[in-house]
Amino acid sequence: MPIIGHWIDGHTTAAEQTATQAVFNPATGQEIARVALGDADDAARAIASGQAAFAQWSDQSLARRAQVLFRFRDLLAANAEALARVITREQGKVLSDARGEVSRGREVVEFACGLPSQLAGSFSDQAASGIDVFTTREPLGVVAGITPFNFPVMVPLWMSPLAIAAGNTFLLKPSERDPSASLLLADLWRQAGLPDGVFNVLQGSKDAVEAILAHPDVQAVSFVGSTPVARLIHQTASANGKRVQALGGAKNHAVVLADANLEDAANQLAAAAFGAAGERCMALSVAVVEESVADQLLDQLIAKARAVKVAPGDHPGAEMGPVITRQAKDRIEALIGSAQAEGARLALDGRGYQVEGFAEGFFVGPTVIDDASPDQAIYREEVFGPVIAVVRVAGLDQAIDLVNASPYGNGTAIFTQSGGAARRFRRRVHVGMIGVNVPIPVPVAWHSFGGWKDSLFGQSHIYGPEGFAFYTRAKVVTERWPAGASAASYHFTAEP
Ligand code: NAD
């Protein structure tokens, strides 16, 4: 069985590993590799490598750093298919979606290529008489990224290009469930001319993360994953004096008003609920529908759900693949069962779904639940599977109240043809990312990404301008060049 190792100082370390964990192909259910489980010693080696590389990398000119980023961008484009195939093999999503993931990640690299202007700082000439003031943004040192299974290429690319562009060195701790893409990314950075030690990979799970959080040389932590872990990471990293941004889980509501184009809304809801088997933090898992059009929308949604082509991700025409593990499949199916037990109606039940020839694969069929309500687990919990729950409401204000009562605030969408209703909605909801007739409003790379409430712990959103701010700290210089001696002043001057 191949062993997927760490990447430290420009090369892999698989042969040195002992503790490992199985990696599966979710479509076949077969173990295909084992991944090294890093411990505190491995973490210390990876962090020492980044620490040693920091002085030289942070001293590189902005132009040279930009050249590496441009080359990395081209290598990502040239190797997009290889990356997509690795994603599909270990994560399960369909190839077309995996290609999209690589492309969305590459957009962040393209934004990071503009690092000279992002890091230009600011200058105030003659801020006071004979005095100039300027601010520079300086890198922090070794920064770490801890990432989830659902985007093994895109989420590391939300973090590392900006961290590295800003002059930091970056330690990636990828998900242990689909770890191979991290090594491909590491090799592309190497080919792009990034010096050894600037991008390291530590494989593993909880122990590896705890070692990173405890290490005094790690200056900042970016985390993306589930809410309980995000909360823990935020608390621990903060207590250890680190800068931290921890993005958590979600329960995204889509509001469908009676004046919406229902066919379009049903299409968008189906794609946003069942795409990537619902394993997106921006998936729409609750449809909040005005009662007067609920039956009509439900009929269309069920028809769409039945038509989804569920197959292994590398099969031609596949629209939805398996979920990540057998445990995930069991958990999702148990939640579907609980919905029925708690009074909802299973309009389309995806439990026990069979894909011919792949009986051991971790497939769950598209599932539509009607008459869901906030007291049910299917409504409250993040299912992270191909399940959409429909809640019927009297109108917009009740829908807004529902969205705001959720402890999560990652994404939401409204479907309507009324500009006034959309405006009222976007101004009143307590959510970080809002789509108006757009189902999955993941911001483009030059805006930042982040949720509110239990979907993000810390002050900073990820990538975009906030990403550069997170990975740098300000230095403010106040400067004067007197021609001769001036009198000592023992007080702050009252006049500018
Ligand atoms: P997860 O929280 O289980 O794991 C995320 C990372 O944390 C992994 O690298 C894992 O090894 C590590 N980890 C897991 N348990 C840990 C523990 N007890 N202590 C320390 N580290 C631990 O998340 P996942 O299942 O890989 O990913 C799915 C979750 O991520 C969903 O909740 C989804 O909504 C969320 N997500 C959020 C966003 C966002 O932008 N808000 C994006 C993608 C995914």
Boltz pocket constraint, residues with backbone or C-beta under 6 A from the ligand:
constraints:
  - pocket:
      binder: B
      contacts: [[A, 146], [A, 147], [A, 148], [A, 149], [A, 150], [A, 151], [A, 155], [A, 173], [A, 174], [A, 175], [A, 176], [A, 204], [A, 205], [A, 206], [A, 209], [A, 210], [A, 224], [A, 225], [A, 226], [A, 227], [A, 229], [A, 230], [A, 247], [A, 248], [A, 249], [A, 250], [A, 280], [A, 281], [A, 382], [A, 384], [A, 410], [A, 451], [A, 455]]
      max_distance: 6.0
